[in-house]
């Protein structure tokens, strides 16, 4: 459907203020594409959120409110939300682009972390989670693949905030298959199931 179609992701395609460049992958939340934001004059990550999140309008409103709170947070260890837009029948979550890899990818390619570095990453993630919780935002899916390491940096940035808003009545869940079920389930999510 629309931009979720592989054919539609040709390099150089423009969508609103964004030029779509390269497909970065698909996960349970939707497709992510590297793009260029003409307004900010910067590379961005554009997540095209799948329609399963929006079976009812309340989910869209909850997500919008959560992302607004994240934009106001502006913490150095939390991936910055640039915009949340609806363009050409696609729901787009625009993040700053992190040129790097996830902690999961880092460990897969280099092996186990030295304990001091692992502790440093954990403390950095805790700092970000504490700041978000202070604004009533719960991550709900913290794991190594949601911790990003910028190239040339040993620090982490927490990724994929925004799809969970504090309180079990606000949990957003896409339609899941057995393949989508996580290895680890956050207590906030487990209470909802």
Rosetta blueprint (number, residue, H / E / L):
1 X L
2 X H
3 X H
4 X H
5 X L
6 X H
7 X H
8 X H
9 X H
10 X L
11 X L
12 X L
13 X E
14 X E
15 X E
16 X L
17 X L
18 X E
19 X E
20 X E
21 X E
22 X E
23 X E
24 X E
25 X E
26 X E
27 X E
28 X L
29 X L
30 X E
31 X E
32 X E
33 X E
34 X E
35 X E
36 X E
37 X E
38 X L
39 X L
40 X L
41 X L
42 X E
43 X E
44 X E
45 X E
46 X E
47 X E
48 X E
49 X E
50 X L
51 X H
52 X H
53 X H
54 X H
55 X L
56 X L
57 X H
58 X H
59 X H
60 X H
61 X H
62 X H
63 X H
64 X H
65 X H
66 X H
67 X H
68 X H
69 X H
70 X H
71 X H
72 X H
73 X H
74 X L
75 X L
76 X L
77 X L
78 X E
79 X L
80 X L
81 X E
82 X E
83 X E
84 X E
85 X E
86 X E
87 X E
88 X L
89 X L
90 X E
91 X E
92 X E
93 X E
94 X E
95 X E
96 X E
97 X L
98 X L
99 X L
100 X E
101 X E
102 X E
103 X H
104 X H
105 X H
106 X H
107 X H
108 X H
109 X H
110 X H
111 X L
112 X L
113 X L
114 X L
115 X H
116 X H
117 X H
118 X H
119 X H
120 X H
121 X H
122 X H
123 X H
124 X H
125 X H
126 X H
127 X H
128 X H
129 X H
130 X H
131 X H
132 X H
133 X H
134 X H
135 X L
136 X L
137 X L
138 X L
139 X L
140 X L
141 X L
142 X L
143 X L
144 X H
145 X H
146 X H
147 X E
148 X E
149 X E
150 X E
151 X L
152 X L
153 X L
154 X L
155 X L
156 X E
157 X E
158 X E
159 X L
160 X L
161 X L
162 X L
163 X L
164 X E
165 X L
166 X L
167 X L
168 X H
169 X H
170 X H
171 X E
172 X L
173 X L
174 X L
175 X L
176 X L
177 X L
178 X H
179 X H
180 X H
181 X L
182 X L
183 X L
184 X L
185 X L
186 X L
187 X H
188 X H
189 X H
190 X H
191 X L
192 X L
193 X L
